[in-house]
Amino acid sequence: MKRRLLAEFLGTALLVTVVVGSGIMAQTLSPRDVGLQLLENSTATVFGLAVLIVVLGPVSGAHFNPVVSLADWWQGRQSGQGLSGSELGGYVAAQVLGAIGGAVLANAMFDKPVIAWSGTQRSSPHLWLGEVVATAGLVLVIFCLTRSGRTAAAPLAVGGYIGAAYWFTSSTSFANPAVTIGRAFSDTFAGIAPASLPGFIAAQSVGGVIGMVLVHGLFGRPAPGTAEPVVPHQDAP
């Protein structure tokens, strides 16, 4: 379990480092072109996320996201495996701490204030709707792969979905409460004001529930022995 928590901490930290760091680099390289900034930021995120899933997935499953971990716990109550309640708490804590650490690291690498609360307000209902759609889609992608026995495709599918959702959702697809919290610690391109966190996290939670309802509608109840999301890890039955 210690190795799994370390993997979740490290993976979420590096994911936020990629998101925040590439956002800072994009602002530096393309200071007057927001569209190009988003392209640079989303491209780095796609590749970074896919690599992290491949490298750390065998240790912890590569959740890096409290919504995914909560969905794993819920599915496990029906399939007889998955995270226990205490493991869920450990995963979420590791993910949130990792996300904060990743933002701090990115700030430090680019000579920004190590902790600088973001001033970017993201509090409009249309952005919350975007987060519902982004998170529901992410859960749908992950758990459809899991239920159909195609978890080997997770790095490509999850990275590709997040890259696409950067562009087709109004919120640019945070889709992750831990990453959302981490991004509040950087007043840069990828940041979100602390006051905007409750709305985003609530929308992500709703999206997670919708995603799991859709998975249940498509595949029914999970059978015993259903694979672990995002990819099976070495401790899975």
Biotite code that builds the C-alpha atoms (Angstrom):
import biotite.structure as struc

atoms = struc.array([
    struc.Atom([0.000, 0.000, 0.000], chain_id="A", res_id=1, res_name="MET", atom_name="CA", element="C"),
    struc.Atom([2.861, 2.407, 0.704], chain_id="A", res_id=2, res_name="LYS", atom_name="CA", element="C"),
    struc.Atom([4.156, 1.875, -2.822], chain_id="A", res_id=3, res_name="ARG", atom_name="CA", element="C"),
    struc.Atom([0.705, 2.473, -4.254], chain_id="A", res_id=4, res_name="ARG", atom_name="CA", element="C"),
    struc.Atom([0.273, 5.712, -2.317], chain_id="A", res_id=5, res_name="LEU", atom_name="CA", element="C"),
    struc.Atom([3.715, 6.871, -3.419], chain_id="A", res_id=6, res_name="LEU", atom_name="CA", element="C"),
    struc.Atom([2.772, 6.142, -7.033], chain_id="A", res_id=7, res_name="ALA", atom_name="CA", element="C"),
    struc.Atom([-0.477, 8.128, -6.693], chain_id="A", res_id=8, res_name="GLU", atom_name="CA", element="C"),
    struc.Atom([1.346, 11.024, -5.037], chain_id="A", res_id=9, res_name="PHE", atom_name="CA", element="C"),
    struc.Atom([4.116, 11.040, -7.636], chain_id="A", res_id=10, res_name="LEU", atom_name="CA", element="C"),
    struc.Atom([1.814, 10.565, -10.602], chain_id="A", res_id=11, res_name="GLY", atom_name="CA", element="C"),
    struc.Atom([-0.569, 13.351, -9.593], chain_id="A", res_id=12, res_name="THR", atom_name="CA", element="C"),
    struc.Atom([2.352, 15.642, -8.745], chain_id="A", res_id=13, res_name="ALA", atom_name="CA", element="C"),
    struc.Atom([3.974, 15.103, -12.125], chain_id="A", res_id=14, res_name="LEU", atom_name="CA", element="C"),
    struc.Atom([0.637, 15.483, -13.919], chain_id="A", res_id=15, res_name="LEU", atom_name="CA", element="C"),
    struc.Atom([0.090, 18.895, -12.329], chain_id="A", res_id=16, res_name="VAL", atom_name="CA", element="C"),
    struc.Atom([3.712, 19.814, -13.018], chain_id="A", res_id=17, res_name="THR", atom_name="CA", element="C"),
    struc.Atom([3.074, 19.039, -16.685], chain_id="A", res_id=18, res_name="VAL", atom_name="CA", element="C"),
    struc.Atom([-0.182, 21.010, -16.774], chain_id="A", res_id=19, res_name="VAL", atom_name="CA", element="C"),
    struc.Atom([1.084, 24.069, -14.908], chain_id="A", res_id=20, res_name="VAL", atom_name="CA", element="C"),
    struc.Atom([4.626, 24.012, -16.288], chain_id="A", res_id=21, res_name="GLY", atom_name="CA", element="C"),
    struc.Atom([3.538, 23.714, -19.918], chain_id="A", res_id=22, res_name="SER", atom_name="CA", element="C"),
    struc.Atom([1.037, 26.520, -19.313], chain_id="A", res_id=23, res_name="GLY", atom_name="CA", element="C"),
    struc.Atom([3.800, 28.793, -18.061], chain_id="A", res_id=24, res_name="ILE", atom_name="CA", element="C"),
    struc.Atom([6.016, 27.835, -21.009], chain_id="A", res_id=25, res_name="MET", atom_name="CA", element="C"),
    struc.Atom([3.142, 28.476, -23.414], chain_id="A", res_id=26, res_name="ALA", atom_name="CA", element="C"),
    struc.Atom([2.618, 31.949, -21.983], chain_id="A", res_id=27, res_name="GLN", atom_name="CA", element="C"),
    struc.Atom([6.336, 32.643, -22.386], chain_id="A", res_id=28, res_name="THR", atom_name="CA", element="C"),
    struc.Atom([6.620, 31.364, -25.964], chain_id="A", res_id=29, res_name="LEU", atom_name="CA", element="C"),
    struc.Atom([3.277, 32.650, -27.277], chain_id="A", res_id=30, res_name="SER", atom_name="CA", element="C"),
    struc.Atom([2.392, 35.650, -25.110], chain_id="A", res_id=31, res_name="PRO", atom_name="CA", element="C"),
    struc.Atom([-0.216, 37.118, -27.468], chain_id="A", res_id=32, res_name="ARG", atom_name="CA", element="C"),
    struc.Atom([-1.893, 33.992, -28.831], chain_id="A", res_id=33, res_name="ASP", atom_name="CA", element="C"),
    struc.Atom([-4.230, 32.277, -26.352], chain_id="A", res_id=34, res_name="VAL", atom_name="CA", element="C"),
    struc.Atom([-5.252, 29.629, -28.874], chain_id="A", res_id=35, res_name="GLY", atom_name="CA", element="C"),
    struc.Atom([-1.646, 28.596, -29.408], chain_id="A", res_id=36, res_name="LEU", atom_name="CA", element="C"),
    struc.Atom([-1.097, 28.606, -25.643], chain_id="A", res_id=37, res_name="GLN", atom_name="CA", element="C"),
    struc.Atom([-3.963, 26.145, -25.228], chain_id="A", res_id=38, res_name="LEU", atom_name="CA", element="C"),
    struc.Atom([-2.608, 23.951, -28.025], chain_id="A", res_id=39, res_name="LEU", atom_name="CA", element="C"),
    struc.Atom([0.824, 23.822, -26.397], chain_id="A", res_id=40, res_name="GLU", atom_name="CA", element="C"),
    struc.Atom([-0.644, 23.170, -22.966], chain_id="A", res_id=41, res_name="ASN", atom_name="CA", element="C"),
    struc.Atom([-3.010, 20.421, -24.144], chain_id="A", res_id=42, res_name="SER", atom_name="CA", element="C"),
    struc.Atom([-0.348, 18.681, -26.239], chain_id="A", res_id=43, res_name="THR", atom_name="CA", element="C"),
    struc.Atom([2.050, 18.444, -23.309], chain_id="A", res_id=44, res_name="ALA", atom_name="CA", element="C"),
    struc.Atom([-0.758, 17.162, -21.071], chain_id="A", res_id=45, res_name="THR", atom_name="CA", element="C"),
    struc.Atom([-1.766, 14.413, -23.510], chain_id="A", res_id=46, res_name="VAL", atom_name="CA", element="C"),
    struc.Atom([1.752, 13.017, -23.760], chain_id="A", res_id=47, res_name="PHE", atom_name="CA", element="C"),
    struc.Atom([2.555, 13.507, -20.078], chain_id="A", res_id=48, res_name="GLY", atom_name="CA", element="C"),
    struc.Atom([-0.605, 11.766, -18.873], chain_id="A", res_id=49, res_name="LEU", atom_name="CA", element="C"),
    struc.Atom([-0.146, 8.824, -21.235], chain_id="A", res_id=50, res_name="ALA", atom_name="CA", element="C"),
    struc.Atom([3.446, 8.309, -20.076], chain_id="A", res_id=51, res_name="VAL", atom_name="CA", element="C"),
    struc.Atom([2.489, 8.498, -16.402], chain_id="A", res_id=52, res_name="LEU", atom_name="CA", element="C"),
    struc.Atom([-0.237, 5.873, -16.870], chain_id="A", res_id=53, res_name="ILE", atom_name="CA", element="C"),
    struc.Atom([2.204, 3.519, -18.594], chain_id="A", res_id=54, res_name="VAL", atom_name="CA", element="C"),
    struc.Atom([4.951, 3.993, -16.007], chain_id="A", res_id=55, res_name="VAL", atom_name="CA", element="C"),
    struc.Atom([2.973, 4.074, -12.748], chain_id="A", res_id=56, res_name="LEU", atom_name="CA", element="C"),
    struc.Atom([-0.137, 2.098, -13.657], chain_id="A", res_id=57, res_name="GLY", atom_name="CA", element="C"),
    struc.Atom([1.371, -1.285, -12.693], chain_id="A", res_id=58, res_name="PRO", atom_name="CA", element="C"),
    struc.Atom([2.007, 0.035, -9.168], chain_id="A", res_id=59, res_name="VAL", atom_name="CA", element="C"),
    struc.Atom([-1.230, 1.818, -8.239], chain_id="A", res_id=60, res_name="SER", atom_name="CA", element="C"),
    struc.Atom([-3.572, 1.601, -11.222], chain_id="A", res_id=61, res_name="GLY", atom_name="CA", element="C"),
    struc.Atom([-2.725, 5.203, -12.221], chain_id="A", res_id=62, res_name="ALA", atom_name="CA", element="C"),
    struc.Atom([-5.875, 6.859, -10.914], chain_id="A", res_id=63, res_name="HIS", atom_name="CA", element="C"),
    struc.Atom([-4.340, 10.292, -10.187], chain_id="A", res_id=64, res_name="PHE", atom_name="CA", element="C"),
    struc.Atom([-7.926, 11.480, -9.672], chain_id="A", res_id=65, res_name="ASN", atom_name="CA", element="C"),
    struc.Atom([-10.282, 11.258, -6.644], chain_id="A", res_id=66, res_name="PRO", atom_name="CA", element="C"),
    struc.Atom([-13.312, 10.796, -8.899], chain_id="A", res_id=67, res_name="VAL", atom_name="CA", element="C"),
    struc.Atom([-11.733, 7.731, -10.507], chain_id="A", res_id=68, res_name="VAL", atom_name="CA", element="C"),
    struc.Atom([-10.731, 6.341, -7.107], chain_id="A", res_id=69, res_name="SER", atom_name="CA", element="C"),
    struc.Atom([-14.239, 6.883, -5.732], chain_id="A", res_id=70, res_name="LEU", atom_name="CA", element="C"),
    struc.Atom([-15.733, 5.174, -8.785], chain_id="A", res_id=71, res_name="ALA", atom_name="CA", element="C"),
    struc.Atom([-13.315, 2.272, -8.278], chain_id="A", res_id=72, res_name="ASP", atom_name="CA", element="C"),
    struc.Atom([-14.452, 1.975, -4.652], chain_id="A", res_id=73, res_name="TRP", atom_name="CA", element="C"),
    struc.Atom([-18.118, 2.024, -5.697], chain_id="A", res_id=74, res_name="TRP", atom_name="CA", element="C"),
    struc.Atom([-17.584, -0.594, -8.409], chain_id="A", res_id=75, res_name="GLN", atom_name="CA", element="C"),
    struc.Atom([-15.651, -2.716, -5.927], chain_id="A", res_id=76, res_name="GLY", atom_name="CA", element="C"),
    struc.Atom([-18.667, -2.899, -3.640], chain_id="A", res_id=77, res_name="ARG", atom_name="CA", element="C"),
    struc.Atom([-20.415, -4.818, -6.420], chain_id="A", res_id=78, res_name="GLN", atom_name="CA", element="C"),
    struc.Atom([-17.571, -6.831, -7.916], chain_id="A", res_id=79, res_name="SER", atom_name="CA", element="C"),
    struc.Atom([-15.908, -7.858, -4.664], chain_id="A", res_id=80, res_name="GLY", atom_name="CA", element="C"),
    struc.Atom([-12.639, -6.109, -5.372], chain_id="A", res_id=81, res_name="GLN", atom_name="CA", element="C"),
    struc.Atom([-11.326, -2.580, -5.724], chain_id="A", res_id=82, res_name="GLY", atom_name="CA", element="C"),
    struc.Atom([-10.339, -0.006, -3.141], chain_id="A", res_id=83, res_name="LEU", atom_name="CA", element="C"),
    struc.Atom([-11.491, -0.389, 0.456], chain_id="A", res_id=84, res_name="SER", atom_name="CA", element="C"),
    struc.Atom([-12.712, 2.648, 2.357], chain_id="A", res_id=85, res_name="GLY", atom_name="CA", element="C"),
    struc.Atom([-9.361, 3.213, 4.058], chain_id="A", res_id=86, res_name="SER", atom_name="CA", element="C"),
    struc.Atom([-7.493, 2.742, 0.786], chain_id="A", res_id=87, res_name="GLU", atom_name="CA", element="C"),
    struc.Atom([-9.806, 5.256, -0.876], chain_id="A", res_id=88, res_name="LEU", atom_name="CA", element="C"),
    struc.Atom([-8.967, 7.809, 1.816], chain_id="A", res_id=89, res_name="GLY", atom_name="CA", element="C"),
    struc.Atom([-5.255, 7.185, 1.333], chain_id="A", res_id=90, res_name="GLY", atom_name="CA", element="C"),
    struc.Atom([-5.497, 7.527, -2.442], chain_id="A", res_id=91, res_name="TYR", atom_name="CA", element="C"),
    struc.Atom([-7.413, 10.817, -2.235], chain_id="A", res_id=92, res_name="VAL", atom_name="CA", element="C"),
    struc.Atom([-4.999, 12.299, 0.312], chain_id="A", res_id=93, res_name="ALA", atom_name="CA", element="C"),
    struc.Atom([-1.982, 11.266, -1.773], chain_id="A", res_id=94, res_name="ALA", atom_name="CA", element="C"),
    struc.Atom([-3.546, 12.721, -4.913], chain_id="A", res_id=95, res_name="GLN", atom_name="CA", element="C"),
    struc.Atom([-4.391, 16.086, -3.331], chain_id="A", res_id=96, res_name="VAL", atom_name="CA", element="C"),
    struc.Atom([-0.987, 16.459, -1.679], chain_id="A", res_id=97, res_name="LEU", atom_name="CA", element="C"),
    struc.Atom([0.714, 15.418, -4.896], chain_id="A", res_id=98, res_name="GLY", atom_name="CA", element="C"),
    struc.Atom([-1.260, 17.962, -6.912], chain_id="A", res_id=99, res_name="ALA", atom_name="CA", element="C"),
    struc.Atom([-0.250, 20.781, -4.562], chain_id="A", res_id=100, res_name="ILE", atom_name="CA", element="C"),
    struc.Atom([3.365, 19.634, -4.665], chain_id="A", res_id=101, res_name="GLY", atom_name="CA", element="C"),
    struc.Atom([3.289, 19.523, -8.467], chain_id="A", res_id=102, res_name="GLY", atom_name="CA", element="C"),
    struc.Atom([2.057, 23.110, -8.723], chain_id="A", res_id=103, res_name="ALA", atom_name="CA", element="C"),
    struc.Atom([4.721, 24.280, -6.266], chain_id="A", res_id=104, res_name="VAL", atom_name="CA", element="C"),
    struc.Atom([7.400, 22.456, -8.274], chain_id="A", res_id=105, res_name="LEU", atom_name="CA", element="C"),
    struc.Atom([6.264, 24.004, -11.561], chain_id="A", res_id=106, res_name="ALA", atom_name="CA", element="C"),
    struc.Atom([6.245, 27.475, -10.006], chain_id="A", res_id=107, res_name="ASN", atom_name="CA", element="C"),
    struc.Atom([9.754, 26.989, -8.668], chain_id="A", res_id=108, res_name="ALA", atom_name="CA", element="C"),
    struc.Atom([11.122, 25.657, -11.986], chain_id="A", res_id=109, res_name="MET", atom_name="CA", element="C"),
    struc.Atom([9.964, 28.775, -13.826], chain_id="A", res_id=110, res_name="PHE", atom_name="CA", element="C"),
    struc.Atom([11.103, 31.205, -11.117], chain_id="A", res_id=111, res_name="ASP", atom_name="CA", element="C"),
    struc.Atom([7.567, 32.095, -10.072], chain_id="A", res_id=112, res_name="LYS", atom_name="CA", element="C"),
    struc.Atom([6.473, 32.581, -6.454], chain_id="A", res_id=113, res_name="PRO", atom_name="CA", element="C"),
    struc.Atom([6.474, 29.071, -4.995], chain_id="A", res_id=114, res_name="VAL", atom_name="CA", element="C"),
    struc.Atom([2.899, 29.508, -3.764], chain_id="A", res_id=115, res_name="ILE", atom_name="CA", element="C"),
    struc.Atom([0.792, 32.103, -5.541], chain_id="A", res_id=116, res_name="ALA", atom_name="CA", element="C"),
    struc.Atom([-2.991, 31.845, -5.330], chain_id="A", res_id=117, res_name="TRP", atom_name="CA", element="C"),
    struc.Atom([-4.502, 32.017, -8.779], chain_id="A", res_id=118, res_name="SER", atom_name="CA", element="C"),
    struc.Atom([-6.612, 35.035, -9.643], chain_id="A", res_id=119, res_name="GLY", atom_name="CA", element="C"),
    struc.Atom([-8.379, 33.352, -12.580], chain_id="A", res_id=120, res_name="THR", atom_name="CA", element="C"),
    struc.Atom([-12.083, 33.232, -11.780], chain_id="A", res_id=121, res_name="GLN", atom_name="CA", element="C"),
    struc.Atom([-13.914, 30.241, -13.254], chain_id="A", res_id=122, res_name="ARG", atom_name="CA", element="C"),
    struc.Atom([-17.349, 30.436, -11.644], chain_id="A", res_id=123, res_name="SER", atom_name="CA", element="C"),
    struc.Atom([-19.898, 30.550, -14.453], chain_id="A", res_id=124, res_name="SER", atom_name="CA", element="C"),
    struc.Atom([-22.630, 27.909, -14.839], chain_id="A", res_id=125, res_name="PRO", atom_name="CA", element="C"),
    struc.Atom([-21.528, 27.136, -18.400], chain_id="A", res_id=126, res_name="HIS", atom_name="CA", element="C"),
    struc.Atom([-18.070, 26.238, -17.055], chain_id="A", res_id=127, res_name="LEU", atom_name="CA", element="C"),
    struc.Atom([-19.629, 23.957, -14.424], chain_id="A", res_id=128, res_name="TRP", atom_name="CA", element="C"),
    struc.Atom([-21.580, 22.248, -17.204], chain_id="A", res_id=129, res_name="LEU", atom_name="CA", element="C"),
    struc.Atom([-18.313, 21.809, -19.076], chain_id="A", res_id=130, res_name="GLY", atom_name="CA", element="C"),
    struc.Atom([-16.816, 20.080, -16.037], chain_id="A", res_id=131, res_name="GLU", atom_name="CA", element="C"),
    struc.Atom([-19.823, 17.777, -15.715], chain_id="A", res_id=132, res_name="VAL", atom_name="CA", element="C"),
    struc.Atom([-19.401, 16.747, -19.351], chain_id="A", res_id=133, res_name="VAL", atom_name="CA", element="C"),
    struc.Atom([-15.603, 16.424, -19.112], chain_id="A", res_id=134, res_name="ALA", atom_name="CA", element="C"),
    struc.Atom([-15.683, 14.276, -15.966], chain_id="A", res_id=135, res_name="THR", atom_name="CA", element="C"),
    struc.Atom([-18.580, 12.095, -17.085], chain_id="A", res_id=136, res_name="ALA", atom_name="CA", element="C"),
    struc.Atom([-16.759, 11.431, -20.332], chain_id="A", res_id=137, res_name="GLY", atom_name="CA", element="C"),
    struc.Atom([-13.518, 10.577, -18.565], chain_id="A", res_id=138, res_name="LEU", atom_name="CA", element="C"),
    struc.Atom([-15.233, 8.093, -16.243], chain_id="A", res_id=139, res_name="VAL", atom_name="CA", element="C"),
    struc.Atom([-17.102, 6.624, -19.205], chain_id="A", res_id=140, res_name="LEU", atom_name="CA", element="C"),
    struc.Atom([-13.865, 6.104, -21.162], chain_id="A", res_id=141, res_name="VAL", atom_name="CA", element="C"),
    struc.Atom([-11.983, 4.524, -18.252], chain_id="A", res_id=142, res_name="ILE", atom_name="CA", element="C"),
    struc.Atom([-14.697, 2.199, -17.023], chain_id="A", res_id=143, res_name="PHE", atom_name="CA", element="C"),
    struc.Atom([-15.895, 1.145, -20.463], chain_id="A", res_id=144, res_name="CYS", atom_name="CA", element="C"),
    struc.Atom([-12.329, 0.024, -21.146], chain_id="A", res_id=145, res_name="LEU", atom_name="CA", element="C"),
    struc.Atom([-12.258, -1.720, -17.792], chain_id="A", res_id=146, res_name="THR", atom_name="CA", element="C"),
    struc.Atom([-15.567, -3.505, -18.251], chain_id="A", res_id=147, res_name="ARG", atom_name="CA", element="C"),
    struc.Atom([-14.727, -4.608, -21.807], chain_id="A", res_id=148, res_name="SER", atom_name="CA", element="C"),
    struc.Atom([-11.298, -5.956, -20.873], chain_id="A", res_id=149, res_name="GLY", atom_name="CA", element="C"),
    struc.Atom([-9.328, -3.411, -22.895], chain_id="A", res_id=150, res_name="ARG", atom_name="CA", element="C"),
    struc.Atom([-7.356, -1.661, -20.170], chain_id="A", res_id=151, res_name="THR", atom_name="CA", element="C"),
    struc.Atom([-4.187, -1.944, -22.268], chain_id="A", res_id=152, res_name="ALA", atom_name="CA", element="C"),
    struc.Atom([-5.609, 0.884, -24.387], chain_id="A", res_id=153, res_name="ALA", atom_name="CA", element="C"),
    struc.Atom([-6.001, 3.187, -21.358], chain_id="A", res_id=154, res_name="ALA", atom_name="CA", element="C"),
    struc.Atom([-2.852, 5.329, -21.873], chain_id="A", res_id=155, res_name="PRO", atom_name="CA", element="C"),
    struc.Atom([-3.842, 6.192, -25.438], chain_id="A", res_id=156, res_name="LEU", atom_name="CA", element="C"),
    struc.Atom([-7.587, 6.476, -24.799], chain_id="A", res_id=157, res_name="ALA", atom_name="CA", element="C"),
    struc.Atom([-7.416, 8.502, -21.578], chain_id="A", res_id=158, res_name="VAL", atom_name="CA", element="C"),
    struc.Atom([-4.694, 10.818, -22.864], chain_id="A", res_id=159, res_name="GLY", atom_name="CA", element="C"),
    struc.Atom([-6.544, 11.275, -26.144], chain_id="A", res_id=160, res_name="GLY", atom_name="CA", element="C"),
    struc.Atom([-9.854, 12.005, -24.424], chain_id="A", res_id=161, res_name="TYR", atom_name="CA", element="C"),
    struc.Atom([-8.343, 14.618, -22.107], chain_id="A", res_id=162, res_name="ILE", atom_name="CA", element="C"),
    struc.Atom([-6.577, 16.252, -25.046], chain_id="A", res_id=163, res_name="GLY", atom_name="CA", element="C"),
    struc.Atom([-9.815, 16.441, -27.006], chain_id="A", res_id=164, res_name="ALA", atom_name="CA", element="C"),
    struc.Atom([-11.799, 17.660, -23.986], chain_id="A", res_id=165, res_name="ALA", atom_name="CA", element="C"),
    struc.Atom([-9.400, 20.598, -23.594], chain_id="A", res_id=166, res_name="TYR", atom_name="CA", element="C"),
    struc.Atom([-10.968, 21.858, -26.801], chain_id="A", res_id=167, res_name="TRP", atom_name="CA", element="C"),
    struc.Atom([-14.597, 20.740, -26.807], chain_id="A", res_id=168, res_name="PHE", atom_name="CA", element="C"),
    struc.Atom([-15.516, 21.692, -23.218], chain_id="A", res_id=169, res_name="THR", atom_name="CA", element="C"),
    struc.Atom([-16.009, 25.258, -22.056], chain_id="A", res_id=170, res_name="SER", atom_name="CA", element="C"),
    struc.Atom([-13.921, 24.634, -18.917], chain_id="A", res_id=171, res_name="SER", atom_name="CA", element="C"),
    struc.Atom([-10.908, 23.160, -20.789], chain_id="A", res_id=172, res_name="THR", atom_name="CA", element="C"),
    struc.Atom([-11.500, 19.869, -18.952], chain_id="A", res_id=173, res_name="SER", atom_name="CA", element="C"),
    struc.Atom([-10.016, 19.922, -15.478], chain_id="A", res_id=174, res_name="PHE", atom_name="CA", element="C"),
    struc.Atom([-12.090, 16.747, -14.764], chain_id="A", res_id=175, res_name="ALA", atom_name="CA", element="C"),
    struc.Atom([-10.139, 16.042, -11.574], chain_id="A", res_id=176, res_name="ASN", atom_name="CA", element="C"),
    struc.Atom([-10.719, 17.502, -8.070], chain_id="A", res_id=177, res_name="PRO", atom_name="CA", element="C"),
    struc.Atom([-7.100, 16.977, -6.963], chain_id="A", res_id=178, res_name="ALA", atom_name="CA", element="C"),
    struc.Atom([-5.674, 18.652, -10.061], chain_id="A", res_id=179, res_name="VAL", atom_name="CA", element="C"),
    struc.Atom([-8.206, 21.452, -9.644], chain_id="A", res_id=180, res_name="THR", atom_name="CA", element="C"),
    struc.Atom([-6.987, 22.093, -6.100], chain_id="A", res_id=181, res_name="ILE", atom_name="CA", element="C"),
    struc.Atom([-3.357, 21.981, -7.201], chain_id="A", res_id=182, res_name="GLY", atom_name="CA", element="C"),
    struc.Atom([-3.945, 24.501, -9.984], chain_id="A", res_id=183, res_name="ARG", atom_name="CA", element="C"),
    struc.Atom([-5.238, 27.005, -7.424], chain_id="A", res_id=184, res_name="ALA", atom_name="CA", element="C"),
    struc.Atom([-1.654, 27.272, -6.108], chain_id="A", res_id=185, res_name="PHE", atom_name="CA", element="C"),
    struc.Atom([-0.299, 28.821, -9.333], chain_id="A", res_id=186, res_name="SER", atom_name="CA", element="C"),
    struc.Atom([-1.302, 32.240, -10.646], chain_id="A", res_id=187, res_name="ASP", atom_name="CA", element="C"),
    struc.Atom([-0.502, 31.303, -14.235], chain_id="A", res_id=188, res_name="THR", atom_name="CA", element="C"),
    struc.Atom([-2.214, 30.168, -17.442], chain_id="A", res_id=189, res_name="PHE", atom_name="CA", element="C"),
    struc.Atom([-3.583, 26.935, -15.931], chain_id="A", res_id=190, res_name="ALA", atom_name="CA", element="C"),
    struc.Atom([-4.662, 28.428, -12.615], chain_id="A", res_id=191, res_name="GLY", atom_name="CA", element="C"),
    struc.Atom([-8.073, 28.636, -10.979], chain_id="A", res_id=192, res_name="ILE", atom_name="CA", element="C"),
    struc.Atom([-9.022, 31.003, -8.176], chain_id="A", res_id=193, res_name="ALA", atom_name="CA", element="C"),
    struc.Atom([-9.616, 29.319, -4.799], chain_id="A", res_id=194, res_name="PRO", atom_name="CA", element="C"),
    struc.Atom([-13.132, 30.791, -4.697], chain_id="A", res_id=195, res_name="ALA", atom_name="CA", element="C"),
    struc.Atom([-13.950, 28.844, -7.874], chain_id="A", res_id=196, res_name="SER", atom_name="CA", element="C"),
    struc.Atom([-12.950, 25.463, -6.414], chain_id="A", res_id=197, res_name="LEU", atom_name="CA", element="C"),
    struc.Atom([-16.296, 24.464, -4.809], chain_id="A", res_id=198, res_name="PRO", atom_name="CA", element="C"),
    struc.Atom([-18.263, 24.873, -8.024], chain_id="A", res_id=199, res_name="GLY", atom_name="CA", element="C"),
    struc.Atom([-15.737, 22.951, -10.101], chain_id="A", res_id=200, res_name="PHE", atom_name="CA", element="C"),
    struc.Atom([-15.390, 20.109, -7.605], chain_id="A", res_id=201, res_name="ILE", atom_name="CA", element="C"),
    struc.Atom([-19.166, 19.817, -7.232], chain_id="A", res_id=202, res_name="ALA", atom_name="CA", element="C"),
    struc.Atom([-19.551, 19.681, -11.007], chain_id="A", res_id=203, res_name="ALA", atom_name="CA", element="C"),
    struc.Atom([-16.841, 17.027, -11.266], chain_id="A", res_id=204, res_name="GLN", atom_name="CA", element="C"),
    struc.Atom([-18.594, 14.941, -8.612], chain_id="A", res_id=205, res_name="SER", atom_name="CA", element="C"),
    struc.Atom([-21.878, 15.142, -10.509], chain_id="A", res_id=206, res_name="VAL", atom_name="CA", element="C"),
    struc.Atom([-20.063, 14.207, -13.704], chain_id="A", res_id=207, res_name="GLY", atom_name="CA", element="C"),
    struc.Atom([-18.517, 11.192, -12.008], chain_id="A", res_id=208, res_name="GLY", atom_name="CA", element="C"),
    struc.Atom([-21.939, 9.926, -10.914], chain_id="A", res_id=209, res_name="VAL", atom_name="CA", element="C"),
    struc.Atom([-23.378, 10.443, -14.395], chain_id="A", res_id=210, res_name="ILE", atom_name="CA", element="C"),
    struc.Atom([-20.431, 8.618, -15.915], chain_id="A", res_id=211, res_name="GLY", atom_name="CA", element="C"),
    struc.Atom([-20.901, 5.591, -13.668], chain_id="A", res_id=212, res_name="MET", atom_name="CA", element="C"),
    struc.Atom([-24.663, 5.531, -14.338], chain_id="A", res_id=213, res_name="VAL", atom_name="CA", element="C"),
    struc.Atom([-23.920, 5.458, -18.068], chain_id="A", res_id=214, res_name="LEU", atom_name="CA", element="C"),
    struc.Atom([-21.372, 2.658, -17.614], chain_id="A", res_id=215, res_name="VAL", atom_name="CA", element="C"),
    struc.Atom([-23.948, 0.668, -15.623], chain_id="A", res_id=216, res_name="HIS", atom_name="CA", element="C"),
    struc.Atom([-26.517, 1.270, -18.346], chain_id="A", res_id=217, res_name="GLY", atom_name="CA", element="C"),
    struc.Atom([-24.129, 0.010, -21.024], chain_id="A", res_id=218, res_name="LEU", atom_name="CA", element="C"),
    struc.Atom([-22.622, -2.979, -19.191], chain_id="A", res_id=219, res_name="PHE", atom_name="CA", element="C"),
    struc.Atom([-24.859, -3.769, -16.213], chain_id="A", res_id=220, res_name="GLY", atom_name="CA", element="C"),
    struc.Atom([-23.471, -4.782, -12.834], chain_id="A", res_id=221, res_name="ARG", atom_name="CA", element="C"),
    struc.Atom([-19.745, -5.582, -12.763], chain_id="A", res_id=222, res_name="PRO", atom_name="CA", element="C"),
    struc.Atom([-18.982, -9.281, -12.594], chain_id="A", res_id=223, res_name="ALA", atom_name="CA", element="C"),
    struc.Atom([-16.573, -10.735, -10.019], chain_id="A", res_id=224, res_name="PRO", atom_name="CA", element="C"),
    struc.Atom([-13.029, -10.380, -11.267], chain_id="A", res_id=225, res_name="GLY", atom_name="CA", element="C"),
    struc.Atom([-13.673, -7.187, -13.239], chain_id="A", res_id=226, res_name="THR", atom_name="CA", element="C"),
    struc.Atom([-10.328, -5.512, -13.953], chain_id="A", res_id=227, res_name="ALA", atom_name="CA", element="C"),
    struc.Atom([-9.120, -2.581, -11.878], chain_id="A", res_id=228, res_name="GLU", atom_name="CA", element="C"),
    struc.Atom([-9.168, 0.933, -13.355], chain_id="A", res_id=229, res_name="PRO", atom_name="CA", element="C"),
    struc.Atom([-7.297, 2.700, -14.898], chain_id="A", res_id=230, res_name="VAL", atom_name="CA", element="C"),
    struc.Atom([-5.013, -0.281, -15.527], chain_id="A", res_id=231, res_name="VAL", atom_name="CA", element="C"),
    struc.Atom([-4.658, -3.377, -13.351], chain_id="A", res_id=232, res_name="PRO", atom_name="CA", element="C"),
    struc.Atom([-1.921, -2.973, -10.751], chain_id="A", res_id=233, res_name="HIS", atom_name="CA", element="C"),
    struc.Atom([0.366, -5.595, -9.306], chain_id="A", res_id=234, res_name="GLN", atom_name="CA", element="C"),
    struc.Atom([-1.677, -6.045, -6.100], chain_id="A", res_id=235, res_name="ASP", atom_name="CA", element="C"),
    struc.Atom([-4.968, -6.624, -7.904], chain_id="A", res_id=236, res_name="ALA", atom_name="CA", element="C"),
    struc.Atom([-6.466, -10.146, -7.671], chain_id="A", res_id=237, res_name="PRO", atom_name="CA", element="C"),
])
